[in-house]
Amino acid sequence: MSNLFLKRIYEPYDELDGYRILVDRLWPRGISKDAAKLTAWQKEIAPSPELRKWFCHKPELFEEFRTKYIEELRTDEQKQKIIDEINTMTTKGRVTLLYGAKDPVYNHAIVLLEELSRIK
């Protein structure tokens, strides 16, 4: 069983979240840093600004977005380092990846979770 979970940052904090990592490049609106109760903010793991703007959360672009984001995750050295750090954290306890997108299906955090689970 994996220690890796996904949660929208607007959902209430729960002590069972374990390590709470924000994986968005931009800070979520309306959330204070105190309320977020983050362990880390790994904004560099998010899609590049160009890819994020191109995707613009359009479901019809999601499959192409997924392919491009996975390529970024697998080829960007900084993203690879963060992936290794997150996977190390999962050996120590539960890790909850936090994201701000409204759509729970068509967002980068879903792709990131799949990629992290694949290489674990």
trRosetta pair geometry for C-beta under 8 A, 3 or more apart (Angstrom, degrees):
i j d omega theta_ij theta_ji phi_ij phi_ji
2 90 7.0 -31 -171 -167 76 135
2 117 6.2 -36 -101 -117 158 97
2 120 6.8 86 -117 87 107 173
3 18 7.3 -32 176 55 102 175
3 90 4.3 156 70 -160 109 83
3 91 7.7 -179 34 -60 144 19
3 93 6.3 170 -172 143 142 25
3 94 4.8 -134 -170 -103 91 45
3 95 5.9 76 125 12 91 80
4 86 7.7 65 -114 157 116 107
4 90 5.4 -27 -58 -107 91 134
4 95 5.4 -13 -108 68 63 101
4 97 7.1 22 -172 -15 87 106
4 113 6.5 160 142 -144 117 85
4 116 5.8 -170 -157 116 161 129
4 117 6.4 -153 72 -75 142 84
4 120 7.5 -139 -9 -70 140 149
5 17 7.5 -127 73 -142 130 63
5 94 6.6 5 4 -173 117 101
5 95 7.0 168 27 89 72 50
5 96 4.7 -26 76 -108 101 74
5 97 7.0 -173 91 21 45 73
6 96 7.2 157 -94 -161 12 68
6 97 5.2 -23 -107 65 66 98
6 99 7.2 -8 -165 8 95 111
6 109 5.6 131 -145 146 118 116
6 110 7.1 55 -141 -89 168 53
6 113 5.1 -50 -60 -73 125 148
7 11 5.4 -100 180 49 101 134
7 17 6.8 -75 19 -123 158 112
7 96 5.1 -2 13 -177 121 116
7 97 7.3 149 26 75 68 49
7 98 5.7 -29 78 -102 85 70
7 99 7.9 155 83 25 39 71
8 11 5.0 103 69 -17 82 99
8 98 7.3 63 179 -155 14 70
8 99 6.3 -55 -114 73 54 72
8 100 7.1 88 -160 -122 78 24
8 101 7.6 -109 -119 64 98 57
8 104 6.8 -74 -53 -95 119 94
9 22 6.5 30 -88 -111 134 98
9 24 7.8 -73 -19 -1 139 130
9 28 5.1 175 75 5 143 163
9 31 5.9 -21 138 -88 121 165
9 36 6.4 -13 -164 -128 116 91
9 98 4.3 77 -79 176 87 113
9 99 6.5 -153 -19 73 94 18
9 100 5.3 -28 30 -82 120 70
10 28 7.2 -141 -55 163 85 147
10 30 7.8 31 -107 88 103 117
10 31 7.1 -118 -88 -71 65 118
10 100 7.2 87 -29 -135 96 66
13 17 6.8 -83 -160 -2 62 142
13 20 7.8 -36 -131 -82 91 159
13 35 7.4 -152 -33 179 124 61
13 37 5.0 64 -123 30 140 143
14 17 5.0 122 70 -32 79 92
16 94 6.9 0 169 72 63 164
17 20 5.1 29 133 -77 130 99
17 94 6.9 -168 155 117 25 120
17 96 4.1 -62 -167 6 88 150
18 93 4.8 -174 -147 135 126 106
18 94 3.1 173 -20 80 149 87
18 95 5.8 -81 101 -68 125 29
18 96 6.0 138 54 -12 85 91
19 39 4.3 -56 -157 20 73 167
19 40 7.4 6 179 11 103 99
19 89 5.1 -65 39 177 169 132
19 92 7.9 68 -32 82 131 107
19 93 6.5 125 -15 85 97 104
19 94 7.0 180 21 97 73 55
19 95 4.6 -20 65 -112 109 72
19 96 6.9 173 82 24 53 67
20 36 7.4 176 129 156 135 75
20 37 5.9 63 44 107 156 80
20 38 5.2 -119 101 -125 102 46
20 39 5.1 136 49 -1 59 89
20 40 7.9 170 91 32 52 57
20 96 5.3 -16 -108 68 64 104
20 98 5.8 31 -175 -27 88 127
21 38 7.0 85 -110 -158 27 93
21 39 6.0 -47 -67 63 68 100
21 40 4.9 -4 -117 67 85 93
21 41 7.5 164 -162 -95 59 24
21 42 5.6 8 -177 5 110 113
21 86 6.7 -101 30 -110 174 105
21 89 7.8 125 -42 74 134 168
21 95 6.4 3 3 -173 118 98
21 96 7.1 165 25 83 71 50
21 97 5.6 -32 74 -111 97 57
21 98 6.5 175 83 17 40 86
22 27 8.0 22 160 -119 155 59
22 28 7.6 -132 -144 -10 127 107
22 36 6.7 -14 -57 -175 129 132
22 38 5.5 -42 -14 -115 104 134
22 40 7.4 -145 31 104 71 52
22 41 4.5 -10 59 -120 113 75
22 42 7.0 168 79 29 57 62
22 43 7.5 -1 110 -67 98 71
22 98 4.8 -43 -97 76 58 109
22 99 7.6 134 -154 -83 62 37
23 42 5.7 -10 -107 72 63 98
23 43 7.9 152 -164 -98 29 32
23 45 5.3 -61 -147 85 91 119
23 46 6.0 145 156 -71 66 80
23 97 5.1 2 -14 -166 133 101
23 98 6.7 152 9 64 78 51
23 99 5.8 -38 61 -78 94 86
23 108 7.5 -144 125 106 110 105
23 109 5.7 125 75 -105 129 91
23 112 5.9 -165 166 90 155 172
24 27 7.4 141 96 -92 117 18
24 28 6.4 92 53 -53 159 86
24 43 6.7 -21 102 -116 43 77
24 46 5.6 59 -154 -88 26 139
24 98 7.7 -67 -6 110 99 75
24 99 5.6 123 -54 -138 100 63
24 100 5.2 6 -61 10 161 104
24 101 7.9 172 -96 -30 119 79
24 109 8.0 -38 -63 -60 78 108
25 43 4.7 91 -127 -169 45 94
25 44 7.8 83 -107 -76 85 25
25 46 3.8 -132 -43 75 87 150
25 47 7.4 -86 -26 59 127 56
25 49 6.9 -163 146 -79 165 73
25 52 6.6 -101 26 -51 139 161
26 43 7.7 107 -31 -136 24 118
26 100 7.6 -83 84 41 88 146
27 31 7.3 -145 169 66 86 100
27 41 8.0 -13 -95 -147 83 145
28 31 4.6 34 87 17 104 129
28 36 7.9 141 45 -97 113 119
28 100 3.5 -178 -101 -100 112 135
29 100 7.5 111 20 -170 68 141
31 35 5.7 -134 -164 83 71 117
31 36 5.3 79 157 -69 117 96
31 100 7.7 -130 0 -105 138 114
32 35 4.5 90 55 8 86 103
32 36 6.9 -145 91 -13 45 86
33 36 5.6 -49 -147 27 33 117
33 38 7.4 -67 -161 16 72 112
34 37 7.4 20 167 -61 39 65
36 98 7.5 142 -162 124 95 165
38 41 5.7 25 162 -55 159 81
38 98 7.4 -110 -105 34 94 145
42 45 4.5 26 134 2 111 118
42 46 7.9 152 113 -24 72 78
42 82 5.1 125 -164 -154 131 133
42 85 7.9 177 -102 79 138 130
42 86 7.5 -60 -23 -62 171 111
43 46 5.7 -34 -169 8 52 118
44 78 5.2 -71 156 140 136 125
44 79 6.7 -143 135 -78 87 65
44 82 6.3 172 84 -41 99 146
45 73 7.8 40 -163 -113 77 90
45 79 5.6 115 -122 -132 58 80
45 82 4.5 -129 -73 111 108 152
45 83 7.2 136 -125 -57 116 69
45 86 7.8 59 -102 -33 159 136
45 112 6.6 75 150 -130 113 137
46 52 6.9 20 151 -71 107 130
46 108 6.2 83 -149 108 71 156
47 51 4.1 -109 171 91 116 120
47 52 4.7 150 87 -59 111 81
47 55 7.1 38 101 4 168 139
47 65 7.7 -35 -104 -172 158 97
47 68 7.9 56 -140 110 119 98
47 69 5.0 -65 -95 -112 108 104
47 72 6.4 114 -131 53 65 162
47 108 5.1 -131 -20 -109 108 146
48 51 4.7 87 55 10 84 102
48 52 6.9 -151 89 -7 40 88
48 72 6.1 -150 -19 -122 99 147
49 52 5.6 -56 -142 38 31 113
49 53 6.2 26 161 -16 66 108
50 53 6.1 -59 -148 39 26 106
50 54 6.3 27 154 -20 63 110
51 54 5.6 -54 -145 36 31 113
51 55 6.2 29 158 -18 66 108
51 65 7.0 123 178 -144 98 81
51 68 5.6 -174 -130 125 123 126
51 69 6.3 144 157 -80 148 78
51 72 6.7 -96 -17 -39 162 148
52 55 6.1 -59 -148 37 26 108
52 56 8.0 95 153 -62 52 44
52 108 7.5 -44 -102 -42 88 142
53 56 6.5 19 -178 -62 37 85
54 61 7.5 -157 136 173 81 150
54 65 7.6 174 99 -100 98 94
55 58 6.6 -161 173 30 54 81
55 61 5.5 -175 -137 110 62 129
55 62 7.6 71 -153 -96 108 48
55 65 4.3 67 -108 -110 120 135
55 108 7.9 121 78 -60 168 98
56 61 7.5 61 48 43 80 149
57 101 6.4 170 -106 -146 126 115
57 102 7.7 61 -167 44 155 90
57 103 5.9 149 -166 16 112 131
57 106 6.3 112 -160 113 68 108
57 107 6.9 -1 -116 -93 95 75
58 61 4.5 60 81 14 103 110
58 62 7.5 -146 96 -42 55 73
58 106 7.9 -101 95 155 20 144
59 62 5.4 -23 -157 -22 44 120
59 103 7.5 -151 -71 -160 95 159
59 105 7.8 25 -114 96 107 110
59 106 4.7 -111 -101 -75 73 163
61 64 5.6 -66 -169 52 65 107
61 65 5.3 73 133 -32 87 108
62 65 5.3 -58 -142 40 31 116
62 66 6.1 39 157 -28 68 102
62 106 4.6 -96 -92 -137 135 102
63 66 5.5 -45 -147 28 31 116
63 67 6.8 32 153 -17 60 102
64 67 5.7 -51 -153 34 35 113
64 68 6.4 29 153 -13 66 108
65 68 5.9 -62 -148 42 31 107
65 69 5.9 26 158 -17 69 111
65 108 7.8 -101 153 -85 117 79
65 111 7.8 -127 121 -48 89 153
66 69 6.0 -58 -142 39 25 107
66 70 6.2 27 158 -20 63 108
66 111 5.1 -169 -130 -104 78 125
67 70 6.0 -55 -147 35 25 110
67 71 6.6 28 152 -20 60 105
68 71 5.6 -52 -153 33 33 115
68 72 6.7 35 149 -19 64 101
69 72 5.4 -49 -152 34 38 113
69 73 6.3 39 150 -20 67 104
69 108 5.9 -163 -138 -132 157 95
69 111 5.1 65 95 123 137 157
69 112 7.8 -78 151 -58 126 73
70 73 5.5 -52 -146 36 34 114
70 74 6.2 22 157 -12 66 111
70 111 6.4 -118 -60 -178 82 115
70 115 6.1 179 -121 -87 83 124
71 74 6.0 -64 -144 43 27 103
71 75 5.9 -4 167 3 66 120
72 75 6.5 -77 -134 48 21 91
72 76 5.3 9 -180 -15 68 123
72 79 6.3 98 143 -15 81 168
73 76 6.9 -42 -109 34 14 101
73 79 5.2 -127 -130 146 48 138
73 80 7.7 119 172 -71 54 63
73 83 6.8 93 -172 -63 96 137
73 111 7.8 -166 -26 136 144 104
73 112 7.1 174 -97 -111 141 69
73 115 5.2 0 131 -180 161 167
74 80 7.6 60 -149 -80 25 101
74 115 7.8 -132 -56 -150 86 128
76 79 3.9 64 84 14 112 113
76 80 6.6 179 89 -15 56 84
77 80 5.6 -55 -149 34 31 114
77 81 6.6 34 153 -22 64 102
78 81 5.7 -49 -152 30 34 113
78 82 6.7 31 151 -15 64 104
79 82 5.7 -55 -151 37 35 110
79 83 6.3 40 150 -23 66 104
80 83 5.5 -50 -147 33 33 115
80 84 6.6 35 153 -19 64 102
81 84 5.8 -53 -154 34 31 112
81 85 6.5 32 148 -19 64 105
82 85 5.4 -51 -149 35 36 114
82 86 6.3 36 153 -19 68 103
83 86 5.9 -54 -148 36 30 109
83 87 6.3 28 155 -16 64 108
83 115 7.4 -73 -122 125 130 109
83 116 6.4 -157 -146 -101 90 82
83 119 7.0 32 164 69 128 146
84 87 5.8 -57 -146 40 30 110
84 88 6.3 34 153 -22 64 105
85 88 5.7 -54 -150 34 30 113
85 89 6.6 34 151 -22 63 103
86 89 5.5 -52 -152 32 35 114
86 90 6.7 37 150 -24 65 100
86 95 6.2 132 -166 169 83 161
86 97 7.8 25 -147 -80 138 106
86 116 6.1 -60 108 -128 132 133
87 90 5.7 -47 -152 27 37 114
87 91 7.4 40 150 -22 60 96
87 116 6.6 -168 -73 -158 88 91
87 119 7.1 -77 -83 101 145 99
87 120 5.9 -172 -132 -107 109 77
88 91 5.9 -51 -164 24 39 112
88 92 7.3 25 145 -10 65 107
89 92 5.7 -67 -159 39 42 108
89 93 7.3 -54 168 55 72 74
89 95 5.0 92 113 -81 115 130
90 93 7.6 -113 -144 70 29 33
90 94 7.8 16 -131 -133 65 21
90 95 5.0 -76 -81 5 76 125
90 120 7.0 -47 84 -126 153 125
97 109 5.7 166 128 -156 120 106
97 112 6.5 -171 -172 103 161 124
97 113 6.2 -152 41 -76 147 94
97 116 7.9 166 -47 11 144 157
98 109 8.0 -90 123 -120 14 145
99 107 5.9 133 144 141 151 139
99 108 7.2 177 -129 66 140 80
99 109 3.7 -108 -40 -43 149 145
101 104 7.7 162 100 -77 97 34
101 106 7.9 -128 157 91 143 61
101 107 3.8 175 64 -113 160 138
101 108 7.5 140 -28 22 143 75
101 109 7.0 -160 23 7 119 112
103 106 4.7 -20 129 53 141 84
103 107 5.6 162 82 -43 87 101
104 107 7.2 -53 -138 10 17 123
104 110 7.9 106 163 -63 50 118
105 110 6.7 33 -167 -62 31 160
106 110 7.6 -57 -105 22 12 143
107 110 5.6 109 66 -1 70 99
107 111 7.9 -140 107 3 45 89
108 111 5.5 -57 -157 39 47 112
108 112 6.0 49 148 -22 75 106
109 112 5.4 -52 -144 38 35 115
109 113 6.2 40 155 -22 66 103
110 113 5.9 -53 -150 34 28 111
110 114 6.5 28 152 -18 62 106
111 114 5.7 -55 -151 36 31 112
111 115 6.3 29 153 -18 66 108
112 115 5.7 -57 -146 38 30 110
112 116 6.2 29 156 -18 66 107
113 116 5.8 -55 -144 38 29 110
113 117 6.2 27 156 -17 64 109
114 117 5.8 -59 -147 39 27 110
114 118 6.2 34 152 -28 64 107
115 118 5.5 -50 -146 29 31 116
115 119 6.7 8 164 -3 64 108
116 119 6.6 -69 -147 44 27 94
116 120 6.4 45 154 -48 63 102
117 120 5.7 -40 -147 5 31 121
